[in-house]
Amino acid sequence: MAQSLALLIRGANAVLIADGNLDAIERFFSPEYVVNITGQRLAGGHDIVRKVLGSILKSFPDIQVEINVLLEETVLLG
């Protein structure tokens, strides 16, 4: 069954950013994930995602993110 990518992105935002649950990173990012931020490509998978999100949440403890999906395509995973 295909999962809506918009729902997945909104779910990741709710769990990781709004709730600050960085233990859930493995649910939303691959082990080989590369973070692209401020013109840098930071390799390191789950560890680097945890580090970057932790820094953002520490710097902006009341951060709110609004997700606006402009275009969505069905992608079958698996």
N, C-alpha and C positions, 0 to 999 in steps of 0.2 A: 504494500500500500504506500502510495506516495505521500510524503508529508509536505505541507506548505512551507516553503522557505521563509515566508514572512512570519508565520507562527513560530518557527524555530528561532529566528532572529529576535522576535519580541520576547520569547521565553528566555533566551540567553540574557537579554537586557534586564528582564525582571529578576532573574536569579543572581546574576553576577554583579550588576550595577545597583539596582534598587535594593536588593537584599544584602549585597556585599558577601555572598556565599562563594568565595573563591575555591572552595573544595569541589565545586561543580564544574570547574574548567574542563575536565576530561570529557564531560558530556557534550561539550559544544565545539571543542577544538581538537584537531588531529595532533598526534605526538610530534609531527614534523612542522607544525605551524610556524610561520615567520611573521613577526609583527612589523608592520610598516607604519612608522610614526615619525613625525618631524623630519622627513627626508631620509630616515635611516631604515635599514632592513636588519632587524634583530632576530637572528636564529636562536632557537633554544626550546621550541615546542612549549609544553605546558608550563615549564619553569619560567620562561620569559613572559608568557601571557600573565602568569600569576604576579610576577614582579612589576610589569607595566600597569596592570589593573590595580594592584595594591598601591602603587605610587599615585595613580590618578585619584583613587578613593581617599587616600590620606590627604592629598592636596586640596581636594574638593569634596569634603564629607557630605555635603547636601546636594551633590550633583543630581540632575534629572536629565534623562535622555528621551527625546521624542523620536519615534520611528515613523517615517513616512515612506511607504513602499510605492514607488512610482510605476514599476513594471515588475510583473512576476511571471515566471515560466515554470511549468511543472517539470520537476526533475525526479526521476526514479532512482532511489538510492538502494544499492544492494543487488 
